[in-house]
């Protein structure tokens, strides 16, 4: 670890904190329906057109059930559209590489993945998707899935803020305003910044460029039955191929990249995601991407405080999130800075010097080093973004445990745009409930009594994800279809599968890339995990919103638990960690912890 | 095969609809 590495981490946290209040205030204005200076004139007509197209003119308030039906129906249409687009992309324009139809199981997985804001990719974009599919299918879903998450959050906030109300807002209004006034302008600005640093944006065909040095590789000759042909001595006969050119993929990358991070989507244009030099050419673009994937989620905490009339509530929740985030970043940085004994035995220099970043550089980009790679890995799994600037599968066992555990916390540390905070607010409700049990008082959160119904919804919300992850992981490590995809047998192979389902059920999308996920088994089960992790959480969240909106407000009394104090922040952190640890430590013990012990056994 | 995957999606959303009804029945606000 170096002082430069720590400085980069502190600089990122500092800039993030500076942006929270202004962006949070702005988003509160957007979701309260107030006019936005300079933007209402431009986007107002588009906004009204969108409402008329949805049959919502003038927009009417919705009950929680109508809101949920609207959100879910919209997502269903999105899945069917993106599926169909992939299946017929070979017949559509903007396809200079003549990509054929995506296979049905992969198309299903991709459609569910992008609509649920997961962006799990069992494919390499530059080898599978046409430009039209990338833009009209995937990039559009990047915007609207993020806006859907924000809409559900805002419905919950209104449920907490309103008293004796039957409605929680209008889904189409929240979706449209979130897209037009928040995601589009921020994405536009970020895309321009990224292009200025060298991220590509074009519709060109892929370019063949001569290699500096030609390369050769051998492929075995095959018999008619597909087996390798052998000579009289039993050696495999191979054909030598000389390669003198390299194909450089092109495409409209910057426009997808901006929303990939801002909307905590994570789906890269290229297979290598943010490790690819055309997606992430410089440390400055890397800084922008880490900031972009966390800024909206962090600022929504301030928006929450503003909308409930007490910004201290938002700061308290944000404080709990950032404390956990900083601890995990530090943990990952430490773990990746340690020396890998196998590499040391091979004579690899892992010392930190001016010309050597030191530590575990396997799977990492030299322009980012250890600190940036660790920070990116933790922030991307904290926020359910899932983009990667290094290969998580190559991390040290405890280094890989950090992003894995981050996801298993339920994506409530910042979390996805909208979904992270509504998850954390449910944890806050559980925290006041537990505190109430300890002192024998009726729990209340921001003036609303927490009763049996609220706890039933909260219980659903914290059980659905772990059940999905653990049951699916168990099935995959038993069934041959699941086991054959592992490239690294043993504890690490188990970690790969656990990571895959943790990622998909939490709508993250990052992966331990050693798992060959593009099979019918993983495409189908992964798709189901993503759908369950998204929509079976949205339904109880909106039910909770409706129930809270309907309640009267209880005045603050001498025995009310204050939810803006350091005590409450500590309670919140404790509940987040204890609930997740109790659920996942047995599984983690079989994966990364065993791997760590085996690695350092000798 | 297309019909199979479309059917999987529709069945999932039908179950989600059932979950919504369950949440309502458990005593949620109207």
Interface residues (C-beta under 8 A of the other chain):
Chain A: X63 X64 X65 X68 X69 X72 X76 X79 X80 X83 X87 X104 X105 X107 X108 X112 X166 X452 X453 X456 X457 X460 X524 X527 X528 X531 X535 X536 X539 X540 X543 X546 X547 X549 X550
Chain B: X1 X2 X4 X5 X6 X8 X9 X10 X12 X13 X16 X17 X19 X20 X23 X24 X26 X27 X28 X29 X30
